[in-house]
Amino acid sequence: MKAIPSSLRATNQRLLLERLLRDGIATRAELADRTGMSRPTAGKILDELLSAQVVQTVASGTEELQRKLGRPGQPLRLDAKTPRFALIQVGVTETQVQWAPVAGANDETPNDTFATPSTALQWIEQLQSLVSRKAPKTLWGTVVSLPGVVDEAQGRSLFSPNLRWSPPVVWLDELRQVLGKPVRVVQEIRALALGHMQQSPEERDFLLIDSGDGVGAAAVMNGQLFVGASPVVAELGHSPVLGQTRLCGCGATGCLETLLSERGLQTSWQTANKSTCGETFKNALSQATVPPWLLETLDATAQSAASSLNLFGLRRVILTGCFSSLSSGAWEHLCRGIVNGALPSRFAGVSVQLGHRKRFRGLSAAAVNRLLNLG
């Protein structure tokens, strides 16, 4: 891997790679036309990518090619065989690792996992042990998703209310020493948003909200992740809920996360059902009649989501994580609350849809965008 002396050349290379990541298979002519560059320029860069084993030709008898009959020229795709990136998801209870090719993996199944320990030092030691035993020798770099407030440019975890590692870790330095390869970090909800963009490239403007160990959000505008003046961006989970007194991991009182996270939902259910026998938390979420304790959380969520749509000027909401466990009645109540509270619904319409977590896919996109500099 070599640095590219021309920023324009690097930009063109990235455009071709991102296009292939979205399209899967395309000819040289199609890639040139879709990226807006000349065919000789695109062809020369693609020749170099073929030599570097980043791109591969597609055999004429493959099923994928048969679905695209009538294409002139030699079809190309990103290399889907050789592991090039270590994609690492740092969760509150579990760390997942995928050894992925440039094209990314076919699903969200990790190759390896280990329990996330209580300190960053222990985590580094466990990762080092895993890398020494199982990491492919063909890796080019690493992308890590982290919870909490993350300075992606500096590779720092600034504040994580749920992970609670102290002091903050300088991830770029630590992981570069462990892996001996370039490292980039991505905030975990932003990685989910990148994954959704890869899955649905036609959706270029949306707010993604995820509920799990915590509650987070990411805004996408004109096909790009929104970046603010500070690393604190779309922290929906730490929006205050009027009248709520639960202590949040961030140190404040009454954050939405204390209601909407998986732990918060379970706390609300347990508080409301101390004398109820036989009912499980999962059953409680899927009840046809929405219980009062859940209505409070849904209303607070709708208010925060609608306020965010008004703030960012967006009209689409993607909900992932715990939202998939809601009953149809609870889902309809939540969607109605978001739409009624969002100003764009008065003149243009607002949509709310359930999405699936595609974090590894998002990390693959980040790896292509932020790690591949080939000359």
Phi, psi and omega in degrees: 000135181227153177287145179267124183292334183258124179294326178295319179296319178297321179295315179297319179298317180295321178299317179295318181293316180295324179294317178294325179298323180280316188277333182086297181226137177198155175274169177302315182296318180296319180295319178297313182296318184286336178263351177079017179253164182291152182294321176298319179295312179297318181298319181294317179295320180294326175299319179292322179292326174295316180297326181277000180064029172273324179243149178226155175280156181254126180296145187294340184266005185286153180298322181300318181291324180297334178283351182236047183298150177094359180284130173277156175082174182276118179291147180234158173208163174292148180299128184244015185247309189274123177297125182239336185231140167267113179258120189236124175254115178267107178259168181295322182251336185216142174253130181244141183231136175231131176266103194247146172284176180301324181287350183085165181279164181283338183213187183264016181280125179285155173279328182214151177219156168207152181296131179289118183284180187275350179228154179295324180298316178296324179296315179300319180295319179293319178296318180300320178296317180296315181298317182295332183268325193232347185294130176298149180283353186265006185294144176253338183179180185225140171235132184238133172261135184233144175279165175086203180270120187234130171269096186294323182295320181267352180070037184242138169269107187277322184196124180228098182301332184262324179283318173059041173274134180218135000283170178302149184263135171271090192295322183300315181291313183296312184286329177297324178291321181290314188264339182066022182225163176301147183227140172228150178241150180223135174297140193299323180286327175295326175295321176297319179295320176298320178296321179293323178296323178290323180287323183230073185297342179286342179269104187253355181218113180195163172247121178259130179237129181238139176239125179200241173300324175225195177230126181220169180213158175215138180254135176241128181227130181053038177078010181233143174296132177291133178239124181266185180287341177225166179293350178278101184227127176052043178281070185297325183296341181251022169286132181288140176254119184302127178088351180275134186243005180291141179280129180266156178298340180282350181104348179270175180243134172083024178291152178304326181301330180291346177255317194266338177296164179302318178295319179296319178297318179294322178297317179297317180296315181296321180295322184276346187231042181299327184260002182276129181253139172088343181276132177263162179300318180298318179295324181297322180291330186264009179299141178296319176269122185287122181290153182303321182297328179280326178302320179301316180292318180298319181293319179294321178295315180299319180295316180293318180295315180297320178298322178293320176300318179295323182290315184272347182074033182256161183233002181230137177238131174249124182248128181231170177084230185298341180300334182291345181271355183289147174289167179299323179293318178293320180297314180297321179296317179295312181299318180297319179295319179295312182297316181295330182271349183268124182300320180303337180293343181286337186223344184224344180095146178229137179243145176233127181222154177273133178239170179248144180294126179230056186289319178298322178295321177294321178293325176298317178296320178295323179296314179298319184285322192250348183246329186279108171230091186250140178233000000 
